[in-house]
Every structure is written in C-alpha cells, then in structure tokens.
Amino acid sequence: MNLAELAGVAAVLVPIVVLLSFAGCGFDGVAAGEPDAPPKPPDLPTPPPTGPPVGPPVTTPVNYHDLVLKGPTEVIAYWKLGDTVVGGAAADSGPDPKNPGIYRAGVALANGVLRLGPDATDQATAFDGTTGFVNVPYDTVMNPVSNTNFSVEAWIKPETLAPARSVVVGSYRVSAAGTIDRGFVVEYLGGPTPTVRARTAPDGLAEITLPFGGSGWNHVVLTYDGAAKRLQLYADGLSPATAVDTAASYTANRQTSPTEIATPLRIGAGHKEPFEPATPAALFFLGAIDQVALYRGILTQAIVQQHFTAATTP
C-alpha cells in the first residue's frame, strides 16, 4: 500500500477512535459503570438579621390598677368610682371582704384621670357639691387599728367654685364640740390658694398647697407611720416639709360598745358638725373624684411617684 492509500485509511480510523472513547462515558463525562457524583445540596435560607430591631422600641403601658392591687402595700379597699348610678353600688375592687358603697343623690359619670395615661375609657364620679356623695357602711376593716400604719389615696379634680372646705374621703367621728375625736379625713380647702389637708384624730394635721392652683387632676396621698407618729401628705408626687406632722396621734374610728353609733366612711362628703346621732352628710365636695384606695401600710414616696406617673403618662 502506497503513502496515499495509508493516509486515506488514517483519515477514516481517527474519527472512529474518538467516537469509541466517548461511547464509554456517561452524559456528564463520567465513565460508564462509575458511581454518579453526589448532588449539590440545596441553598440554605438566609438567617435572620441579628442586632437591635429596626424602628422605635415598643413599650407596654403600665396598668394602674395592677400597681394598686398587686403592689407591695396591702390594699384594704379600692373604689374606682367608674360605675356611677344614683342609688347603685360603688364597687370595691379590693380583696375580700368587699366594702361597696352606695351613690347618693347628686352624682354623675365624668371622664377619669386615667384618660391622661393608658386608659382611654376610665370613668370617675362627679359630685355636685350639695347632695352627692358615696356612703360606705361602717366596718372595722376600713378603720386600721389605732397608731398603726395606713395610707389613703385619691385623685381629685375640684371645680373653680368649690366651697371653702369639703371632704374628699374620710372615716371619722365628730365630737359634740365639733372636733374630730376618732379616725382620719382628707379635706379640700377652696379659695385663692387651693389646699389639701389631712387629719388624724385627735391631733394630727398636715397641709399642702396644690400645684398649678389645683386645676385639672391632682393626686393626693395620706400616709401614717404609727411607730414614728408621722403623718405625711403628698400632692402630685410631692411632699414638702410643711406637709409633715411628726407628732401626730391616731385613734381609730371603731366602736367601743355595741350601742355606740358607728359612723360610715364617706367619699365626697363628711359629717355635720357638731355631732348628731343620725350623722347627716355635710361638707360636700364639688368636682370629680377617681381611684380611691385605702391601704394597710405606708405608700413610700417612690410608690406614690410611680402611681402618679402611671396614671398621667400615655
């Protein structure tokens, strides 16, 4: 075979060899009979971002009622005063035993103080200054033992034309001479310089001028330390030295015999002076009262300020 014939044979054999070499492989170039390569794992989801959340922080509103009922100071009774109906019950939201009051005469619903804070539906009681009050029947539980610790808390919104003297809340007895000989009382003194006064029988006295002339809602707290004989009064979280009596006695408004007249606790009114056996209501408050609470123990200044802030901060 000459060179020309050999070149022709080579031209035919080369493509055949190439084809045979590919025939021994799979579609992906892996030799036939060899195991397939492991599949590619699926893409993993992108992990969530770490670090502080984007946007303003979310805050949980403070529940004022929980501060009262679940705080460190034991609650005796708690009248929210948002259920105003003449002749109806003023519910006691405190622990058992309950001590509900009765709404008398000139009362009506009003917007409550907690509307300044997180509770847009809070209701209070408006008193007409002539006949309206809440009467809570006598019970020893609402009259802490003489010379023991207790506190009284209330929110008040007096009207501009409020009388010169009226009662916010009190459980006390008036003597024949017209003085308080048992119990405690928180009074509002109207006029050019609105003032709140706290008294414990027979001689405890503390006064405080209301900030901002008494306009709007005012937080009023009486505390009594039996061991120290210290009567202290707060207004809107403040308690200047003039609102402290360091030699105050406290004689509880308790019956000493079954035949003795027992005077009720009243909200929005006090008792006629001097004493009358029927204990007719007098010294009527003109304005709104809300969130009245009675405690067996002392509300500290920190707690007083916490309650004030919680009620007035949105």
C-alpha positions, 0 to 999 in steps of 0.5 A: 500500500502506497503513502496515499492509500495509508493516509486515506485509511488514517483519515477514516480510523481517527474519527472512529477512535474518538467516537469509541472513547466517548461511547464509554462515558456517561452524559456528564463525562463520567465513565460508564459503570462509575458511581454518579457524583453526589448532588449539590445540596440545596441553598440554605435560607438566609438567617435572620438579621441579628442586632437591635430591631429596626424602628422605635422600641415598643413599650407596654403601658403600665396598668394602674390598677395592677400597681394598686392591687398587686403592689407591695402595700396591702390594699384594704379597699379600692373604689374606682368610682367608674360605675356611677348610678344614683342609688347603685353600688360603688364597687370595691375592687379590693380583696375580700371582704368587699366594702361597696358603697352606695351613690347618693343623690347628686352624682354623675359619670365624668371622664377619669384621670386615667384618660391622661395615661393608658386608659382611654375609657376610665370613668370617675364620679362627679359630685355636685357639691350639695347632695352627692356623695358615696356612703360606705357602711361602717366596718372595722376593716376600713378603720386600721387599728389605732397608731398603726400604719395606713395610707389613703389615696385619691385623685381629685379634680375640684371645680373653680367654685368649690366651697371653702372646705369639703371632704374628699374621703374620710372615716371619722367621728365628730365630737359634740364640740365639733372636733374630730375625736376618732379616725382620719379625713382628707379635706379640700380647702377652696379659695385663692390658694387651693389646699389639701389637708389631712387629719388624724384624730385627735391631733394630727394635721398636715397641709399642702398647697396644690400645684398649678392652683389645683386645676385639672387632676391632682393626686393626693396621698395620706400616709401614717407611720404609727411607730414614728407618729408621722403623718405625711401628705403628698400632692402630685408626687410631692411632699414638702416639709410643711406637709409633715406632722411628726407628732401626730396621734391616731385613734381609730374610728371603731366602736367601743360598745355595741350601742355606740353609733358607728359612723360610715366612711364617706367619699365626697362628703363628711359629717355635720358638725357638731355631732348628731346621732343620725350623722347627716352628710355635710361638707360636700365636695364639688368636682370629680373624684377617681381611684380611691384606695385605702391601704394597710401600710405606708405608700413610700414616696417612690410608690406614690411617684410611680402611681402618679406617673402611671396614671398621667403618662400615655 
